[in-house]
Amino acid sequence: MSRIGYKTVTIPAGVEVKRDGNDVTVKGPKGEITRTFSPIITMNVSEGEVNFDRSDNNNKTRALHGTTRANFNNMVEGVTKGFSKTLKLVGVGYRAQLKGKLILSVGYSNPVEMEVPSNLKVEVPDNNTIKIDGISKQEVGDFAAEIRAVRSPEPYKGKGIRYENEHITLKEGKTGK
């Protein structure tokens, strides 16, 4: 039994939910998100609450039940509070700049330039910090992962781009006899 799928999602004041077949649009103070859900899961909207039911009990449907509810809850949370990720650049000479594009100097011969998606807000408060804000949890996480993949932390000195509270387990280097 999916415990997540059967939880009720409460819709806060100021948030509007519209359904058009399998397309669901959630509109709130921070913006609007539209997503297409599977027809296997039924969505029941009633006076500030949304519940999800599934058509059968096989494994894929049960997994989809919880996923659909979690995705809808993230849509509601995104248009009310928004989502944020912070990345840290660790290493001598590693720095980030925002000049229309995100420019990363992370030890390569040339700086890496990245286009910032139009629906995300990216800030560089200091040379070693990148803050990403947006209403879609998936888009914020994807862009943060894309930045991190430019120079992921290496296991010997820990240099690279990491999430703010990420712990890197360092390996012991070679020891001579």
Secondary structure by P-SEA (a helix, b strand, c coil): ccccccbbbbbcccbbbbbcccbbbbbcccbbbbbbbbccbbbbbcccbbbbbbccccaaaaaaaaaaaaaaaaaaaaaccccbbbbbbbcccccccccccbbbbccccbbbbbbccccbbbbcccccbbbbbcccaaaaaaaaaaaaacccccccccccccccccccccccccccc
